[in-house]
């Protein structure tokens, strides 16, 4: 298991923002698994929460990314 820095662009509703976070890579056999988690704020992506439910919804939301990488087959 290897700790890594992950960065990229997150696009939601046509709004793109850069994201950087910590993650990890795990090597098992000929596959590599990656995981990372980060928080986003809906208003950063132009998402408006109706006032009726605003108090019932988190101000920040956790995004979890899990991937499985395999060797390129040529």
PDB file of N, CA, C and O in Angstrom:
ATOM      1  N   UNK A   1       0.855  -1.176   0.000  1.00  0.00           N
ATOM      2  CA  UNK A   1       0.000   0.000   0.000  1.00  0.00           C
ATOM      3  C   UNK A   1       0.898   1.235   0.000  1.00  0.00           C
ATOM      4  O   UNK A   1       1.831   1.336   0.797  1.00  0.00           O
ATOM      5  N   UNK A   2       0.604   2.182  -0.913  1.00  0.00           N
ATOM      6  CA  UNK A   2       1.419   3.381  -1.066  1.00  0.00           C
ATOM      7  C   UNK A   2       0.561   4.632  -0.914  1.00  0.00           C
ATOM      8  O   UNK A   2      -0.477   4.749  -1.564  1.00  0.00           O
ATOM      9  N   UNK A   3       0.979   5.567  -0.065  1.00  0.00           N
ATOM     10  CA  UNK A   3       0.259   6.849   0.007  1.00  0.00           C
ATOM     11  C   UNK A   3       0.614   7.691  -1.211  1.00  0.00           C
ATOM     12  O   UNK A   3       1.762   7.699  -1.654  1.00  0.00           O
ATOM     13  N   UNK A   4      -0.377   8.401  -1.753  1.00  0.00           N
ATOM     14  CA  UNK A   4      -0.162   9.236  -2.932  1.00  0.00           C
ATOM     15  C   UNK A   4      -0.923  10.550  -2.785  1.00  0.00           C
ATOM     16  O   UNK A   4      -1.866  10.653  -2.001  1.00  0.00           O
ATOM     17  N   UNK A   5      -0.502  11.541  -3.544  1.00  0.00           N
ATOM     18  CA  UNK A   5      -1.257  12.786  -3.694  1.00  0.00           C
ATOM     19  C   UNK A   5      -2.059  12.667  -4.982  1.00  0.00           C
ATOM     20  O   UNK A   5      -1.522  12.276  -6.019  1.00  0.00           O
ATOM     21  N   UNK A   6      -3.325  13.000  -4.919  1.00  0.00           N
ATOM     22  CA  UNK A   6      -4.214  12.897  -6.068  1.00  0.00           C
ATOM     23  C   UNK A   6      -4.693  14.299  -6.430  1.00  0.00           C
ATOM     24  O   UNK A   6      -5.074  15.075  -5.554  1.00  0.00           O
ATOM     25  N   UNK A   7      -4.675  14.621  -7.721  1.00  0.00           N
ATOM     26  CA  UNK A   7      -5.208  15.916  -8.140  1.00  0.00           C
ATOM     27  C   UNK A   7      -5.870  15.751  -9.499  1.00  0.00           C
ATOM     28  O   UNK A   7      -5.488  14.903 -10.306  1.00  0.00           O
ATOM     29  N   UNK A   8      -6.862  16.579  -9.722  1.00  0.00           N
ATOM     30  CA  UNK A   8      -7.587  16.541 -10.981  1.00  0.00           C
ATOM     31  C   UNK A   8      -8.681  17.585 -10.969  1.00  0.00           C
ATOM     32  O   UNK A   8      -8.740  18.432 -10.077  1.00  0.00           O
ATOM     33  N   UNK A   9      -9.534  17.520 -11.952  1.00  0.00           N
ATOM     34  CA  UNK A   9     -10.651  18.457 -12.070  1.00  0.00           C
ATOM     35  C   UNK A   9     -11.958  17.728 -11.813  1.00  0.00           C
ATOM     36  O   UNK A   9     -12.175  16.632 -12.329  1.00  0.00           O
ATOM     37  N   UNK A  10     -12.820  18.328 -11.023  1.00  0.00           N
ATOM     38  CA  UNK A  10     -14.149  17.789 -10.727  1.00  0.00           C
ATOM     39  C   UNK A  10     -15.153  18.693 -11.426  1.00  0.00           C
ATOM     40  O   UNK A  10     -15.145  19.909 -11.229  1.00  0.00           O
ATOM     41  N   UNK A  11     -16.028  18.094 -12.252  1.00  0.00           N
ATOM     42  CA  UNK A  11     -17.054  18.857 -12.952  1.00  0.00           C
ATOM     43  C   UNK A  11     -18.423  18.374 -12.503  1.00  0.00           C
ATOM     44  O   UNK A  11     -18.741  17.189 -12.595  1.00  0.00           O
ATOM     45  N   UNK A  12     -19.226  19.309 -12.016  1.00  0.00           N
ATOM     46  CA  UNK A  12     -20.607  19.026 -11.615  1.00  0.00           C
ATOM     47  C   UNK A  12     -21.468  20.146 -12.177  1.00  0.00           C
ATOM     48  O   UNK A  12     -21.157  21.321 -11.978  1.00  0.00           O
ATOM     49  N   UNK A  13     -22.535  19.807 -12.869  1.00  0.00           N
ATOM     50  CA  UNK A  13     -23.458  20.791 -13.446  1.00  0.00           C
ATOM     51  C   UNK A  13     -22.722  21.818 -14.306  1.00  0.00           C
ATOM     52  O   UNK A  13     -23.084  22.995 -14.310  1.00  0.00           O
ATOM     53  N   UNK A  14     -21.705  21.385 -15.025  1.00  0.00           N
ATOM     54  CA  UNK A  14     -20.978  22.267 -15.920  1.00  0.00           C
ATOM     55  C   UNK A  14     -19.964  23.178 -15.261  1.00  0.00           C
ATOM     56  O   UNK A  14     -19.337  23.991 -15.939  1.00  0.00           O
ATOM     57  N   UNK A  15     -19.788  23.059 -13.947  1.00  0.00           N
ATOM     58  CA  UNK A  15     -18.812  23.865 -13.219  1.00  0.00           C
ATOM     59  C   UNK A  15     -17.616  22.968 -12.890  1.00  0.00           C
ATOM     60  O   UNK A  15     -17.778  21.910 -12.283  1.00  0.00           O
ATOM     61  N   UNK A  16     -16.415  23.396 -13.294  1.00  0.00           N
ATOM     62  CA  UNK A  16     -15.204  22.610 -13.070  1.00  0.00           C
ATOM     63  C   UNK A  16     -14.311  23.304 -12.056  1.00  0.00           C
ATOM     64  O   UNK A  16     -14.034  24.498 -12.164  1.00  0.00           O
ATOM     65  N   UNK A  17     -13.864  22.535 -11.067  1.00  0.00           N
ATOM     66  CA  UNK A  17     -12.972  23.050 -10.028  1.00  0.00           C
ATOM     67  C   UNK A  17     -11.816  22.069  -9.853  1.00  0.00           C
ATOM     68  O   UNK A  17     -12.013  20.860  -9.974  1.00  0.00           O
ATOM     69  N   UNK A  18     -10.606  22.575  -9.568  1.00  0.00           N
ATOM     70  CA  UNK A  18      -9.493  21.670  -9.278  1.00  0.00           C
ATOM     71  C   UNK A  18      -9.669  21.052  -7.888  1.00  0.00           C
ATOM     72  O   UNK A  18     -10.169  21.695  -6.966  1.00  0.00           O
ATOM     73  N   UNK A  19      -9.251  19.806  -7.762  1.00  0.00           N
ATOM     74  CA  UNK A  19      -9.330  19.091  -6.489  1.00  0.00           C
ATOM     75  C   UNK A  19      -7.986  18.421  -6.234  1.00  0.00           C
ATOM     76  O   UNK A  19      -7.410  17.817  -7.138  1.00  0.00           O
ATOM     77  N   UNK A  20      -7.488  18.525  -5.010  1.00  0.00           N
ATOM     78  CA  UNK A  20      -6.276  17.824  -4.590  1.00  0.00           C
ATOM     79  C   UNK A  20      -6.537  17.196  -3.234  1.00  0.00           C
ATOM     80  O   UNK A  20      -7.139  17.824  -2.363  1.00  0.00           O
ATOM     81  N   UNK A  21      -6.087  15.959  -3.048  1.00  0.00           N
ATOM     82  CA  UNK A  21      -6.310  15.261  -1.791  1.00  0.00           C
ATOM     83  C   UNK A  21      -5.301  14.135  -1.644  1.00  0.00           C
ATOM     84  O   UNK A  21      -4.541  13.845  -2.568  1.00  0.00           O
ATOM     85  N   UNK A  22      -5.298  13.514  -0.494  1.00  0.00           N
ATOM     86  CA  UNK A  22      -4.472  12.338  -0.274  1.00  0.00           C
ATOM     87  C   UNK A  22      -5.243  11.099  -0.709  1.00  0.00           C
ATOM     88  O   UNK A  22      -6.473  11.076  -0.675  1.00  0.00           O
ATOM     89  N   UNK A  23      -4.524  10.093  -1.109  1.00  0.00           N
ATOM     90  CA  UNK A  23      -5.135   8.837  -1.501  1.00  0.00           C
ATOM     91  C   UNK A  23      -4.161   7.705  -1.250  1.00  0.00           C
ATOM     92  O   UNK A  23      -3.109   7.897  -0.641  1.00  0.00           O
ATOM     93  N   UNK A  24      -4.519   6.529  -1.723  1.00  0.00           N
ATOM     94  CA  UNK A  24      -3.592   5.413  -1.610  1.00  0.00           C
ATOM     95  C   UNK A  24      -3.735   4.478  -2.788  1.00  0.00           C
ATOM     96  O   UNK A  24      -4.814   4.322  -3.359  1.00  0.00           O
ATOM     97  N   UNK A  25      -2.623   3.858  -3.139  1.00  0.00           N
ATOM     98  CA  UNK A  25      -2.573   2.824  -4.167  1.00  0.00           C
ATOM     99  C   UNK A  25      -2.239   1.519  -3.479  1.00  0.00           C
ATOM    100  O   UNK A  25      -1.378   1.476  -2.600  1.00  0.00           O
ATOM    101  N   UNK A  26      -2.914   0.461  -3.875  1.00  0.00           N
ATOM    102  CA  UNK A  26      -2.631  -0.859  -3.327  1.00  0.00           C
ATOM    103  C   UNK A  26      -2.403  -1.808  -4.496  1.00  0.00           C
ATOM    104  O   UNK A  26      -3.239  -1.911  -5.394  1.00  0.00           O
ATOM    105  N   UNK A  27      -1.274  -2.495  -4.478  1.00  0.00           N
ATOM    106  CA  UNK A  27      -0.925  -3.423  -5.549  1.00  0.00           C
ATOM    107  C   UNK A  27      -1.248  -4.838  -5.087  1.00  0.00           C
ATOM    108  O   UNK A  27      -0.778  -5.290  -4.043  1.00  0.00           O
ATOM    109  N   UNK A  28      -2.068  -5.536  -5.893  1.00  0.00           N
ATOM    110  CA  UNK A  28      -2.413  -6.936  -5.627  1.00  0.00           C
ATOM    111  C   UNK A  28      -2.300  -7.684  -6.945  1.00  0.00           C
ATOM    112  O   UNK A  28      -3.096  -7.464  -7.858  1.00  0.00           O
ATOM    113  N   UNK A  29      -1.318  -8.561  -7.045  1.00  0.00           N
ATOM    114  CA  UNK A  29      -1.132  -9.303  -8.288  1.00  0.00           C
ATOM    115  C   UNK A  29      -0.810  -8.349  -9.417  1.00  0.00           C
ATOM    116  O   UNK A  29       0.111  -7.540  -9.308  1.00  0.00           O
ATOM    117  N   UNK A  30      -1.578  -8.440 -10.521  1.00  0.00           N
ATOM    118  CA  UNK A  30      -1.332  -7.549 -11.661  1.00  0.00           C
ATOM    119  C   UNK A  30      -2.326  -6.389 -11.707  1.00  0.00           C
ATOM    120  O   UNK A  30      -2.495  -5.750 -12.746  1.00  0.00           O
ATOM    121  N   UNK A  31      -2.981  -6.121 -10.581  1.00  0.00           N
ATOM    122  CA  UNK A  31      -3.930  -5.011 -10.531  1.00  0.00           C
ATOM    123  C   UNK A  31      -3.499  -3.987  -9.483  1.00  0.00           C
ATOM    124  O   UNK A  31      -2.828  -4.314  -8.504  1.00  0.00           O
ATOM    125  N   UNK A  32      -3.901  -2.755  -9.716  1.00  0.00           N
ATOM    126  CA  UNK A  32      -3.649  -1.672  -8.777  1.00  0.00           C
ATOM    127  C   UNK A  32      -4.998  -1.074  -8.399  1.00  0.00           C
ATOM    128  O   UNK A  32      -5.808  -0.748  -9.267  1.00  0.00           O
ATOM    129  N   UNK A  33      -5.228  -0.936  -7.120  1.00  0.00           N
ATOM    130  CA  UNK A  33      -6.468  -0.357  -6.618  1.00  0.00           C
ATOM    131  C   UNK A  33      -6.134   1.015  -6.037  1.00  0.00           C
ATOM    132  O   UNK A  33      -5.114   1.182  -5.368  1.00  0.00           O
ATOM    133  N   UNK A  34      -6.983   1.977  -6.293  1.00  0.00           N
ATOM    134  CA  UNK A  34      -6.765   3.306  -5.728  1.00  0.00           C
ATOM    135  C   UNK A  34      -8.020   3.768  -5.002  1.00  0.00           C
ATOM    136  O   UNK A  34      -9.140   3.451  -5.402  1.00  0.00           O
ATOM    137  N   UNK A  35      -7.812   4.520  -3.932  1.00  0.00           N
ATOM    138  CA  UNK A  35      -8.921   5.083  -3.174  1.00  0.00           C
ATOM    139  C   UNK A  35      -8.551   6.500  -2.738  1.00  0.00           C
ATOM    140  O   UNK A  35      -7.387   6.794  -2.464  1.00  0.00           O
ATOM    141  N   UNK A  36      -9.542   7.357  -2.678  1.00  0.00           N
ATOM    142  CA  UNK A  36      -9.367   8.699  -2.126  1.00  0.00           C
ATOM    143  C   UNK A  36     -10.733   9.235  -1.718  1.00  0.00           C
ATOM    144  O   UNK A  36     -11.768   8.795  -2.219  1.00  0.00           O
ATOM    145  N   UNK A  37     -10.712  10.183  -0.807  1.00  0.00           N
ATOM    146  CA  UNK A  37     -11.927  10.852  -0.335  1.00  0.00           C
ATOM    147  C   UNK A  37     -11.632  12.335  -0.220  1.00  0.00           C
ATOM    148  O   UNK A  37     -10.523  12.736   0.134  1.00  0.00           O
ATOM    149  N   UNK A  38     -12.642  13.148  -0.525  1.00  0.00           N
ATOM    150  CA  UNK A  38     -12.500  14.589  -0.357  1.00  0.00           C
ATOM    151  C   UNK A  38     -13.876  15.199  -0.177  1.00  0.00           C
ATOM    152  O   UNK A  38     -14.893  14.580  -0.489  1.00  0.00           O
ATOM    153  N   UNK A  39     -13.893  16.414   0.328  1.00  0.00           N
ATOM    154  CA  UNK A  39     -15.144  17.117   0.604  1.00  0.00           C
ATOM    155  C   UNK A  39     -15.372  18.198  -0.451  1.00  0.00           C
ATOM    156  O   UNK A  39     -14.428  18.837  -0.914  1.00  0.00           O
ATOM    157  N   UNK A  40     -16.638  18.393  -0.824  1.00  0.00           N
ATOM    158  CA  UNK A  40     -17.017  19.489  -1.718  1.00  0.00           C
ATOM    159  C   UNK A  40     -18.194  20.241  -1.104  1.00  0.00           C
ATOM    160  O   UNK A  40     -18.959  19.691  -0.311  1.00  0.00           O
ATOM    161  N   UNK A  41     -18.321  21.497  -1.486  1.00  0.00           N
ATOM    162  CA  UNK A  41     -19.463  22.312  -1.074  1.00  0.00           C
ATOM    163  C   UNK A  41     -20.366  22.480  -2.290  1.00  0.00           C
ATOM    164  O   UNK A  41     -19.898  22.909  -3.345  1.00  0.00           O
ATOM    165  N   UNK A  42     -21.646  22.151  -2.167  1.00  0.00           N
ATOM    166  CA  UNK A  42     -22.562  22.277  -3.313  1.00  0.00           C
ATOM    167  C   UNK A  42     -22.555  23.663  -3.941  1.00  0.00           C
ATOM    168  O   UNK A  42     -22.626  23.780  -5.165  1.00  0.00           O
ATOM    169  N   UNK A  43     -22.469  24.724  -3.127  1.00  0.00           N
ATOM    170  CA  UNK A  43     -22.523  26.077  -3.696  1.00  0.00           C
ATOM    171  C   UNK A  43     -21.303  26.379  -4.567  1.00  0.00           C
ATOM    172  O   UNK A  43     -21.374  27.240  -5.444  1.00  0.00           O
ATOM    173  N   UNK A  44     -20.173  25.677  -4.336  1.00  0.00           N
ATOM    174  CA  UNK A  44     -18.994  25.866  -5.185  1.00  0.00           C
ATOM    175  C   UNK A  44     -19.250  25.407  -6.619  1.00  0.00           C
ATOM    176  O   UNK A  44     -18.530  25.798  -7.538  1.00  0.00           O
ATOM    177  N   UNK A  45     -20.266  24.584  -6.805  1.00  0.00           N
ATOM    178  CA  UNK A  45     -20.592  24.045  -8.123  1.00  0.00           C
ATOM    179  C   UNK A  45     -21.938  24.567  -8.642  1.00  0.00           C
ATOM    180  O   UNK A  45     -22.543  23.980  -9.538  1.00  0.00           O
ATOM    181  N   UNK A  46     -22.386  25.672  -8.063  1.00  0.00           N
ATOM    182  CA  UNK A  46     -23.615  26.294  -8.532  1.00  0.00           C
ATOM    183  C   UNK A  46     -24.876  25.536  -8.151  1.00  0.00           C
ATOM    184  O   UNK A  46     -25.925  25.737  -8.763  1.00  0.00           O
ATOM    185  N   UNK A  47     -24.789  24.668  -7.150  1.00  0.00           N
ATOM    186  CA  UNK A  47     -25.953  23.897  -6.713  1.00  0.00           C
ATOM    187  C   UNK A  47     -26.621  24.660  -5.581  1.00  0.00           C
ATOM    188  O   UNK A  47     -26.020  24.894  -4.532  1.00  0.00           O
ATOM    189  N   UNK A  48     -27.864  25.040  -5.805  1.00  0.00           N
ATOM    190  CA  UNK A  48     -28.619  25.761  -4.788  1.00  0.00           C
ATOM    191  C   UNK A  48     -29.512  24.790  -4.041  1.00  0.00           C
ATOM    192  O   UNK A  48     -30.269  24.031  -4.647  1.00  0.00           O
ATOM    193  N   UNK A  49     -29.418  24.819  -2.723  1.00  0.00           N
ATOM    194  CA  UNK A  49     -30.253  23.971  -1.879  1.00  0.00           C
ATOM    195  C   UNK A  49     -31.484  24.800  -1.481  1.00  0.00           C
ATOM    196  O   UNK A  49     -31.340  25.876  -0.901  1.00  0.00           O
ATOM    197  N   UNK A  50     -32.692  24.306  -1.788  1.00  0.00           N
ATOM    198  CA  UNK A  50     -33.898  25.058  -1.422  1.00  0.00           C
ATOM    199  C   UNK A  50     -33.961  25.319   0.088  1.00  0.00           C
ATOM    200  O   UNK A  50     -33.591  24.463   0.892  1.00  0.00           O
ATOM    201  N   UNK A  51     -34.428  26.498   0.452  1.00  0.00           N
ATOM    202  CA  UNK A  51     -34.452  26.883   1.866  1.00  0.00           C
ATOM    203  C   UNK A  51     -35.297  25.935   2.710  1.00  0.00           C
ATOM    204  O   UNK A  51     -35.045  25.793   3.906  1.00  0.00           O
ATOM    205  N   UNK A  52     -36.281  25.293   2.119  1.00  0.00           N
ATOM    206  CA  UNK A  52     -37.155  24.376   2.858  1.00  0.00           C
ATOM    207  C   UNK A  52     -36.369  23.198   3.430  1.00  0.00           C
ATOM    208  O   UNK A  52     -36.693  22.713   4.515  1.00  0.00           O
ATOM    209  N   UNK A  53     -35.338  22.728   2.715  1.00  0.00           N
ATOM    210  CA  UNK A  53     -34.570  21.558   3.162  1.00  0.00           C
ATOM    211  C   UNK A  53     -33.126  21.907   3.535  1.00  0.00           C
ATOM    212  O   UNK A  53     -32.359  21.017   3.901  1.00  0.00           O
ATOM    213  N   UNK A  54     -32.750  23.164   3.451  1.00  0.00           N
ATOM    214  CA  UNK A  54     -31.357  23.578   3.675  1.00  0.00           C
ATOM    215  C   UNK A  54     -30.808  23.102   5.020  1.00  0.00           C
ATOM    216  O   UNK A  54     -29.647  22.698   5.097  1.00  0.00           O
ATOM    217  N   UNK A  55     -31.613  23.142   6.073  1.00  0.00           N
ATOM    218  CA  UNK A  55     -31.152  22.736   7.401  1.00  0.00           C
ATOM    219  C   UNK A  55     -31.027  21.220   7.535  1.00  0.00           C
ATOM    220  O   UNK A  55     -30.425  20.735   8.493  1.00  0.00           O
ATOM    221  N   UNK A  56     -31.582  20.471   6.596  1.00  0.00           N
ATOM    222  CA  UNK A  56     -31.549  19.008   6.658  1.00  0.00           C
ATOM    223  C   UNK A  56     -30.468  18.392   5.768  1.00  0.00           C
ATOM    224  O   UNK A  56     -30.328  17.170   5.712  1.00  0.00           O
ATOM    225  N   UNK A  57     -29.712  19.232   5.078  1.00  0.00           N
ATOM    226  CA  UNK A  57     -28.688  18.750   4.151  1.00  0.00           C
ATOM    227  C   UNK A  57     -27.331  19.270   4.609  1.00  0.00           C
ATOM    228  O   UNK A  57     -27.201  20.424   5.019  1.00  0.00           O
ATOM    229  N   UNK A  58     -26.333  18.414   4.536  1.00  0.00           N
ATOM    230  CA  UNK A  58     -24.981  18.782   4.965  1.00  0.00           C
ATOM    231  C   UNK A  58     -24.444  19.954   4.144  1.00  0.00           C
ATOM    232  O   UNK A  58     -24.739  20.077   2.955  1.00  0.00           O
ATOM    233  N   UNK A  59     -23.663  20.802   4.783  1.00  0.00           N
ATOM    234  CA  UNK A  59     -23.044  21.949   4.096  1.00  0.00           C
ATOM    235  C   UNK A  59     -21.922  21.492   3.170  1.00  0.00           C
ATOM    236  O   UNK A  59     -21.641  22.136   2.159  1.00  0.00           O
ATOM    237  N   UNK A  60     -21.281  20.374   3.521  1.00  0.00           N
ATOM    238  CA  UNK A  60     -20.251  19.768   2.692  1.00  0.00           C
ATOM    239  C   UNK A  60     -20.616  18.308   2.460  1.00  0.00           C
ATOM    240  O   UNK A  60     -21.246  17.668   3.302  1.00  0.00           O
ATOM    241  N   UNK A  61     -20.215  17.801   1.316  1.00  0.00           N
ATOM    242  CA  UNK A  61     -20.508  16.417   0.967  1.00  0.00           C
ATOM    243  C   UNK A  61     -19.207  15.675   0.694  1.00  0.00           C
ATOM    244  O   UNK A  61     -18.294  16.206   0.063  1.00  0.00           O
ATOM    245  N   UNK A  62     -19.138  14.440   1.178  1.00  0.00           N
ATOM    246  CA  UNK A  62     -17.947  13.632   0.974  1.00  0.00           C
ATOM    247  C   UNK A  62     -18.049  12.872  -0.341  1.00  0.00           C
ATOM    248  O   UNK A  62     -19.061  12.233  -0.627  1.00  0.00           O
ATOM    249  N   UNK A  63     -16.985  12.952  -1.136  1.00  0.00           N
ATOM    250  CA  UNK A  63     -16.901  12.224  -2.398  1.00  0.00           C
ATOM    251  C   UNK A  63     -15.843  11.136  -2.206  1.00  0.00           C
ATOM    252  O   UNK A  63     -14.727  11.420  -1.771  1.00  0.00           O
ATOM    253  N   UNK A  64     -16.193   9.899  -2.529  1.00  0.00           N
ATOM    254  CA  UNK A  64     -15.271   8.771  -2.435  1.00  0.00           C
ATOM    255  C   UNK A  64     -15.003   8.246  -3.838  1.00  0.00           C
ATOM    256  O   UNK A  64     -15.934   8.008  -4.609  1.00  0.00           O
ATOM    257  N   UNK A  65     -13.729   8.066  -4.164  1.00  0.00           N
ATOM    258  CA  UNK A  65     -13.329   7.550  -5.472  1.00  0.00           C
ATOM    259  C   UNK A  65     -12.582   6.236  -5.257  1.00  0.00           C
ATOM    260  O   UNK A  65     -11.578   6.201  -4.547  1.00  0.00           O
ATOM    261  N   UNK A  66     -13.068   5.163  -5.865  1.00  0.00           N
ATOM    262  CA  UNK A  66     -12.416   3.855  -5.838  1.00  0.00           C
ATOM    263  C   UNK A  66     -12.224   3.405  -7.276  1.00  0.00           C
ATOM    264  O   UNK A  66     -13.161   3.445  -8.073  1.00  0.00           O
ATOM    265  N   UNK A  67     -11.006   2.975  -7.612  1.00  0.00           N
ATOM    266  CA  UNK A  67     -10.745   2.492  -8.968  1.00  0.00           C
ATOM    267  C   UNK A  67      -9.943   1.201  -8.920  1.00  0.00           C
ATOM    268  O   UNK A  67      -9.238   0.913  -7.953  1.00  0.00           O
ATOM    269  N   UNK A  68     -10.073   0.439  -9.988  1.00  0.00           N
ATOM    270  CA  UNK A  68      -9.255  -0.745 -10.197  1.00  0.00           C
ATOM    271  C   UNK A  68      -8.552  -0.581 -11.541  1.00  0.00           C
ATOM    272  O   UNK A  68      -9.197  -0.435 -12.580  1.00  0.00           O
ATOM    273  N   UNK A  69      -7.231  -0.607 -11.506  1.00  0.00           N
ATOM    274  CA  UNK A  69      -6.435  -0.431 -12.728  1.00  0.00           C
ATOM    275  C   UNK A  69      -5.876  -1.783 -13.148  1.00  0.00           C
ATOM    276  O   UNK A  69      -5.434  -2.575 -12.316  1.00  0.00           O
ATOM    277  N   UNK A  70      -5.902  -2.029 -14.435  1.00  0.00           N
ATOM    278  CA  UNK A  70      -5.368  -3.271 -14.983  1.00  0.00           C
ATOM    279  C   UNK A  70      -4.353  -2.938 -16.069  1.00  0.00           C
ATOM    280  O   UNK A  70      -4.402  -1.855 -16.654  1.00  0.00           O
ATOM    281  N   UNK A  71      -3.427  -3.866 -16.344  1.00  0.00           N
ATOM    282  CA  UNK A  71      -2.450  -3.597 -17.406  1.00  0.00           C
ATOM    283  C   UNK A  71      -3.145  -3.375 -18.746  1.00  0.00           C
ATOM    284  O   UNK A  71      -4.166  -3.995 -19.044  1.00  0.00           O
ATOM    285  N   UNK A  72      -2.575  -2.481 -19.545  1.00  0.00           N
ATOM    286  CA  UNK A  72      -3.092  -2.198 -20.871  1.00  0.00           C
ATOM    287  C   UNK A  72      -2.894  -3.409 -21.774  1.00  0.00           C
ATOM    288  O   UNK A  72      -1.786  -3.936 -21.883  1.00  0.00           O
ATOM    289  N   UNK A  73      -3.962  -3.843 -22.414  1.00  0.00           N
ATOM    290  CA  UNK A  73      -3.882  -4.987 -23.326  1.00  0.00           C
ATOM    291  C   UNK A  73      -3.729  -4.459 -24.724  1.00  0.00           C
ATOM    292  O   UNK A  73      -4.597  -3.739 -25.219  1.00  0.00           O
ATOM    293  N   UNK A  74      -2.620  -4.810 -25.379  1.00  0.00           N
ATOM    294  CA  UNK A  74      -2.346  -4.302 -26.723  1.00  0.00           C
ATOM    295  C   UNK A  74      -2.605  -5.347 -27.742  1.00  0.00           C
ATOM    296  O   UNK A  74      -2.429  -5.103 -28.935  1.00  0.00           O
TER     297      UNK A  74
END
